[in-house]
Amino acid sequence: MILKMDIEGNEFEIIKDLSDDILKKFKYITLELHFSGKRSFYIEALKKLSMYHQVIFIRFNDWGNIVTFGYNRFGNAIEL
């Protein structure tokens, strides 16, 4: 199964609420992630995804504001 998610900022909440059993059913997941809240919330969701999946493609979306994580700066949305 394939999951495609582009829900304009609500993706982290959905990922957090997905059960491990459901998450494991997807062979491929494509996401557009929007960063606009607490960083710990992002890290929690991304750790959950990385338990069963690995990133094979990243595209930084250059629309919107610039976000800084440590020394890295990129647009507030990325596509995985």
Stockholm file with secondary structure:
# STOCKHOLM 1.0

chainA/1-80         MILKMDIEGNEFEIIKDLSDDILKKFKYITLELHFSGKRSFYIEALKKLSMYHQVIFIRFNDWGNIVTFGYNRFGNAIEL
#=GR chainA/1-80 SS CEEEECCTTCHHHHHHHSCHHHHHHCSEEEEEEECCSCHHHHHHHHHHHHTTCCCCCCEEEEEEEEEEETTEEEEEEEEC
#=GC SS_cons        CEEEECCTTCHHHHHHHSCHHHHHHCSEEEEEEECCSCHHHHHHHHHHHHTTCCCCCCEEEEEEEEEEETTEEEEEEEEC
//
